[in-house]
Amino acid sequence: MKSATFVWGVALALLLVAPSLGAQPHGQGLPKITVDVPFDFMVGQVMFPAGNYVVKPVGSRTFHLQATHGRASVKFATGPISAPSPAGATRLIFLQENRHYQLRELWMNSAIGTMIPGPQVEQLRTVGESRVEVPATCTGCD
C-alpha cells in the first residue's frame, strides 16, 4: 500500500512540475521584434502593406515576418553584417529600390544585426540612396 501511494505521489509531482521544466525564465524566450511600418514594403519578391508586424527567428539566420492582423507572412534568410551599428535601438532598415522599399537590415540592438541579401545593397548604401530606419521593440533580446 505504501509503494502504491509513493508511486501516485511521484506521478502527481511529475505532472505538476513537468510543464515548467521546458519553460524559459521571464524575458529569456526566443526574441520577438514588433514593428509598425508606415509604408508598403517588400521582402524579396513579396509585397506587404503598411501595418503592424512581428519578426521571429525560426532557425540559424532565418526569420519569419508575420502581419499582426491578417495572414501576410514570409520566411527569409539573412547574412552577417560586418560592422556594428552606431545606434543602439531595435529597428528595421529599408532601402528604396525601383520605387519600392525593401527590407534590408534587421537590428535587435547595436551589436546584433543581420542583413537581408539583395541586388545592389552595397551600392545603395554607398551612394546614400533612400534609407529609412523604422524603430521597433524587441522582447527577449537581452
KABELHU-V520031 format. One record per residue. N is the residue number from 1. RES is the residue in one small letter. D_CENTER is the distance of its C-alpha to the mean C-alpha in whole Angstrom. Layout:
n=N res=RES d_center=D_CENTER
n=N res=RES d_center=D_CENTER
This chain:
n=1 res=m d_center=54
n=2 res=k d_center=52
n=3 res=s d_center=50
n=4 res=a d_center=49
n=5 res=t d_center=48
n=6 res=f d_center=46
n=7 res=v d_center=44
n=8 res=w d_center=43
n=9 res=g d_center=42
n=10 res=v d_center=40
n=11 res=a d_center=39
n=12 res=l d_center=38
n=13 res=a d_center=36
n=14 res=l d_center=34
n=15 res=l d_center=33
n=16 res=l d_center=32
n=17 res=v d_center=30
n=18 res=a d_center=29
n=19 res=p d_center=26
n=20 res=s d_center=25
n=21 res=l d_center=25
n=22 res=g d_center=22
n=23 res=a d_center=20
n=24 res=q d_center=18
n=25 res=p d_center=19
n=26 res=h d_center=18
n=27 res=g d_center=15
n=28 res=q d_center=14
n=29 res=g d_center=12
n=30 res=l d_center=9
n=31 res=p d_center=6
n=32 res=k d_center=5
n=33 res=i d_center=5
n=34 res=t d_center=8
n=35 res=v d_center=10
n=36 res=d d_center=13
n=37 res=v d_center=14
n=38 res=p d_center=18
n=39 res=f d_center=19
n=40 res=d d_center=18
n=41 res=f d_center=16
n=42 res=m d_center=16
n=43 res=v d_center=13
n=44 res=g d_center=16
n=45 res=q d_center=19
n=46 res=v d_center=17
n=47 res=m d_center=18
n=48 res=f d_center=16
n=49 res=p d_center=18
n=50 res=a d_center=17
n=51 res=g d_center=16
n=52 res=n d_center=13
n=53 res=y d_center=10
n=54 res=v d_center=7
n=55 res=v d_center=3
n=56 res=k d_center=3
n=57 res=p d_center=5
n=58 res=v d_center=9
n=59 res=g d_center=11
n=60 res=s d_center=12
n=61 res=r d_center=10
n=62 res=t d_center=9
n=63 res=f d_center=6
n=64 res=h d_center=7
n=65 res=l d_center=7
n=66 res=q d_center=10
n=67 res=a d_center=12
n=68 res=t d_center=13
n=69 res=h d_center=17
n=70 res=g d_center=18
n=71 res=r d_center=17
n=72 res=a d_center=15
n=73 res=s d_center=12
n=74 res=v d_center=12
n=75 res=k d_center=10
n=76 res=f d_center=10
n=77 res=a d_center=11
n=78 res=t d_center=11
n=79 res=g d_center=14
n=80 res=p d_center=15
n=81 res=i d_center=16
n=82 res=s d_center=19
n=83 res=a d_center=19
n=84 res=p d_center=18
n=85 res=s d_center=17
n=86 res=p d_center=20
n=87 res=a d_center=18
n=88 res=g d_center=16
n=89 res=a d_center=14
n=90 res=t d_center=10
n=91 res=r d_center=10
n=92 res=l d_center=10
n=93 res=i d_center=13
n=94 res=f d_center=15
n=95 res=l d_center=18
n=96 res=q d_center=21
n=97 res=e d_center=22
n=98 res=n d_center=25
n=99 res=r d_center=25
n=100 res=h d_center=22
n=101 res=y d_center=18
n=102 res=q d_center=16
n=103 res=l d_center=12
n=104 res=r d_center=13
n=105 res=e d_center=11
n=106 res=l d_center=8
n=107 res=w d_center=9
n=108 res=m d_center=8
n=109 res=n d_center=12
n=110 res=s d_center=15
n=111 res=a d_center=15
n=112 res=i d_center=11
n=113 res=g d_center=10
n=114 res=t d_center=10
n=115 res=m d_center=12
n=116 res=i d_center=12
n=117 res=p d_center=16
n=118 res=g d_center=18
n=119 res=p d_center=22
n=120 res=q d_center=23
n=121 res=v d_center=20
n=122 res=e d_center=22
n=123 res=q d_center=25
n=124 res=l d_center=24
n=125 res=r d_center=22
n=126 res=t d_center=26
n=127 res=v d_center=28
n=128 res=g d_center=25
n=129 res=e d_center=25
n=130 res=s d_center=23
n=131 res=r d_center=20
n=132 res=v d_center=18
n=133 res=e d_center=15
n=134 res=v d_center=14
n=135 res=p d_center=13
n=136 res=a d_center=10
n=137 res=t d_center=10
n=138 res=c d_center=8
n=139 res=t d_center=9
n=140 res=g d_center=10
n=141 res=c d_center=10
n=142 res=d d_center=13
